[in-house]
Amino acid sequence: MSGHSNYIPKTGFERWLDARLPIARLAYDSLVDFPTPKNLNYWYTFGGILALCLGIQLVTGIVLAMHYVPHVDHAFASIERIMRDVNYGWLIRYMHSNGASMFFIAVYAHMFRGLYYGSYKAPRELLWILGCVIYLLMMATAFMGYVLPWGQMSFHGAVVITNLFGALPLIGQSITTWLWGGFAVDNATLNRFFSLHYLMPFMIAGVVILHVWALHVTGNNNPTGVHVQSKADTVPFHPYYTVKDGFAIALFMLMFAAFVFFSPNALGHPDNYIPANPLVTPAHIVPEWYFLPFYAILRAVPDKLMGVLLMFGAIAVLFILPWLDTSRVRSLRYRPTTRMYFFIFVVACLVLGFCGGRLPDDYVIPGLKSFQLLDADLNSMVWLSRFATAYYFAYFLIILPVMGLTENPLSQPKSISEPVLSHSAALPVGAAASPEKRG
Amino acid sequence: MLRKCLAIAALGLALAGGPALAAGSQKEPRTVEWSFNGPFGKFDRAQLQRGFKVYREVCAACHSMDLMSFRNLGQKGGPFYDPKYPNPNDNPDVKTIAKDFETSEIDQETGDIVKRPATPADRFPNPYPNEAAARAGNGGALPPDFSTLSKARMGGADYIYSLLSGYSTPPAGLEVPSGQYYNPYMLGDVSAFWKGKGHAPPGGFIAMPPQLAADKVTFDDDTKSTIDQQARDVAAFLTWASEPKMEERKAFGVGAMIYLLILAGLLYMSYKRIWRNVAH
């Protein structure tokens, strides 16, 4: 998409096409010839996996929409009809519902990889921000998709999430009514959620094109964080990364298939197999697992408006991350102190997810009642999520800016090839032993 | 490796979130070695037939199964499936069962609602004309629909089995409200009704009195009709009704896993071969 193109049209048709619409050139430059750093590890395969996830969700979703009825009286039964009477409907529907979870597993891996190797730093700020836009769209799409079966969790989840906007002063109530299309979550809400749930994946696909475009302008980052300097640092995307991504995709699909075929409801909530009833509220309303960290942040704050702002702030902070990290070194491989803080950050995210699935008053350590400070019980999920929330924001707003200025980074290799050539195993030409274990 | 660790961590997160939500005081359901457990599990046809009989003779008096049609009983994987009748509507067992039920339709001549014997294409008739009638007939409680019950309860078949066979006399000190019954497996909290010493007993109150009794249902295959057996069989039947395509799904899954394993192996070998001359 940028720079020099090595595409040579071979047949008459290709020459004819190339002079009019160089689409074959575009495909060749971006998927075949694209020079890619040769030291990318398996963490870099999630981009390809995510593209596949989006494809699976689009194809299964379009088929599901042929059978689904977006009406409060028929939605639940129409999904069960897909499961029972549509040929391979169970397969399509379980792929779609588990596919959402797989999509988020992959996107979280992709994001943590970007955080670790500094893939958000110049010149890749826009690439990172476009990724954040995709993530935001994914969250909106997943939330609206979860509402469509019109089970108990669908309905009450929709009530809770849409009511969050009601916390905004002055305009809150109007926004909520506007979102609902009425004065409660009802048929109008379900209809518009279905419409938007069908629209948004195509918006995601559009931003994915921008994301890949931006990637192909700057080129891939790599585990060393050092710029590509010569042709010796890169290999063509095809066949080197098509085969490596392909292998990773096959492994990912094994995990995906294990869920779809043998445990299709493990990631969902049983209450969503009870048809929605506005008059009966489930004992505990919880979102899907991929929203639990944000749910924990929301509940960590006693004030509703502040909780909502903090929850959205947790995502907003990602957008300004390229300017919060002041270090000139990209990869945390050469920033040992920050790397330690990064791993604590990962743990904090997991802790938030854990807290989000529990009741705020649950004990962290059961039976221990002596952690009272004034009127606060520090041995409770709500306090654990408060500590984790504080760390989440401190990592972005304090640790990264300060560490970049004070930390003494290790010396970086001069080029991508340098650390490779210093490997003893790389000296003899030929099949190297277990190259996947190295960066 | 790293990939795997992350996936495991992510799933750990998911699983930690899931079951944690059943944070009630009820007893954990007893686990049963179901024939349909595991990736190669299949339903026990005889058990499904017995379970259907329990449903029909005991549960169906109050509990609807709106999403089930009689033909489902004779479809592939169903309790009365017969390979001689690939179209379940032709299955004589299913026809006989359907004929014993009455369903209503509109007489095209007069417009009146008339009763007629059901056919395999008909849905299981609902025992009540509407929700209000169902509540009125059950002391204000609504008997849940059974179509997706096993998927809609934490613990699935284990829970249904444990609840049905787990009624016990309330411990001394527990004041059971009238019209309610104590069950240690029921989701809920009885501490407000506990006047005894120490912790309140596990479980909750349920509006359904114990329904199963020894020999209440006579099994056609000479299986001893105990409460435990009836509870087991009806739980298996309800699991089949919630997931009628489970056998097909698991069989398909085994093939898919083998395919993906071979594909992953081939791709790994290609990967090693393509990269063999690149120091990286």
Interface residues (C-beta under 8 A of the other chain):
Chain A: K38 N39 N41 Y42 W43 T45 A77 E80 R81 M83 R84 W90 L91 Y94 S101 F104 I105 Y108 A109 F112 V235 P239 Y240 V243 K244 G246 F247 A248 A250 L251 F252 M253 L254 M255 A257 A258 V260 F261 F262 P264 N265 A266 L267 H269 P270 D271 Y273 I274 P275 A283 H284 V286 W289 L292 L350 G353 F354 G356 G357 R358 L359 D362 S417 V420 L421 H423 A426 V429 G430 A431 A432 P435 E436 K437 R438
Chain B: M1 L2 R3 L6 A7 A9 A10 L11 G12 L13 A14 L15 A16 G17 G18 A20 L21 A23 G24 P39 D66 L67 N72 P144 D145 S147 T148 K151 A152 R153 M154 L187 S242 P244 K245 E248 R249 K250 F252 G253 V254 A256 M257 L260 L261 L263 A264 L267 Y268 S270 Y271 K272 I274 W275 R276 N277 V278 A279 H280
